[in-house]
């Protein structure tokens, strides 16, 4: 099984402002999910959709990352740690969608894992 890139994400200090910026800049359709305080980005029928996340931690800097689909989040996080990376966010349920986790590679780049559910 290959592990495809299935989603990208911007972590923003002001997600509403960034949603308006990217929507206007690229003509993307952006829907705000108030319950999750998350903006789903529809880039059209030729691109990979993504999201804009409101950073809820003051210390968390803005970021851009992508999510790779896997079949077992914890198994991949264990492998990340064995290979010199670090778990940043443990497996976390996304209601009615699946679950995700975030990690950094040995150079500090943050990437996401996603498991459909």
C-alpha positions in Angstrom: 0.0 0.0 0.0 1.3 3.5 -0.8 0.6 6.4 1.5 -0.8 9.3 -0.5 -0.8 13.0 0.4 -4.5 13.6 1.1 -4.7 17.1 2.7 -2.7 20.3 3.3 -3.0 22.8 6.1 -2.1 26.3 7.1 -1.8 27.0 10.8 -2.5 30.7 11.3 -2.6 33.3 14.1 -5.7 34.7 12.5 -7.5 32.0 10.5 -10.3 34.3 9.4 -7.9 36.8 8.0 -5.9 34.1 6.2 -9.1 32.5 4.9 -10.2 35.8 3.4 -6.7 36.4 2.0 -6.3 33.1 0.2 -9.9 33.0 -0.9 -9.5 36.4 -2.6 -6.0 35.6 -3.9 -6.7 32.3 -5.6 -10.5 32.2 -5.8 -10.8 29.3 -3.4 -14.1 28.5 -1.8 -13.5 28.5 2.0 -16.1 27.2 4.4 -15.8 27.9 8.2 -16.7 25.0 10.5 -17.5 26.9 13.7 -17.6 23.8 15.8 -14.0 23.0 15.0 -12.9 26.6 14.4 -11.5 25.3 11.1 -11.8 26.5 7.5 -12.1 23.9 4.8 -10.6 25.0 1.5 -11.9 23.8 -1.8 -9.4 24.6 -4.5 -11.6 23.3 -7.3 -11.7 20.1 -9.3 -8.1 20.0 -10.3 -6.3 20.5 -7.0 -6.0 19.0 -3.5 -8.2 20.6 -0.9 -6.9 21.7 2.4 -7.7 23.7 5.5 -6.8 26.7 7.6 -6.5 26.0 11.3 -6.6 28.6 14.0 -3.5 28.1 16.2 -4.9 27.8 19.7 -1.5 27.9 21.4 0.2 31.2 21.8 3.6 29.6 21.4 2.6 27.7 18.1 4.0 29.6 15.1 2.3 29.8 11.8 3.0 26.7 9.7 2.2 24.9 6.4 2.1 21.2 6.3 0.6 18.3 4.5 -1.1 15.1 5.7 -0.2 11.5 4.5 -2.8 8.8 4.8 -1.8 5.8 6.9 -3.6 2.8 8.3 -2.3 3.0 11.9 -1.4 6.4 13.3 0.4 5.1 16.4 2.5 2.6 14.5 3.7 5.4 12.2 4.4 7.7 15.1 6.4 4.9 16.7 8.4 4.6 13.5 8.9 8.4 13.4 10.4 8.2 16.9 12.7 5.3 15.9 13.9 7.2 12.8 14.8 10.4 14.8 11.6 12.4 14.5 9.3 13.6 17.3 5.6 13.3 17.9 4.0 16.7 18.2 0.3 15.9 18.5 -0.8 12.3 19.4 -3.6 10.5 17.5 -6.6 12.8 17.8 -10.2 12.0 16.6 -11.9 14.3 14.0 -15.6 13.6 14.5 -17.2 11.9 11.4 -14.0 12.0 9.5 -11.2 9.9 11.1 -8.2 10.9 13.1 -4.9 12.7 12.7 -1.5 13.2 14.3 1.4 15.6 13.8 5.1 14.9 13.9 8.4 16.6 13.1 11.1 15.0 11.0 14.7 15.0 12.2 15.2 18.5 10.7 12.1 19.9 12.4 9.7 20.1 9.5 6.1 19.3 10.7 4.0 16.8 8.8 0.7 15.2 9.5 -0.7 11.7 9.4 -4.4 11.0 8.7 -6.4 7.8 9.1 -9.9 7.8 7.5 -12.6 6.6 9.8 
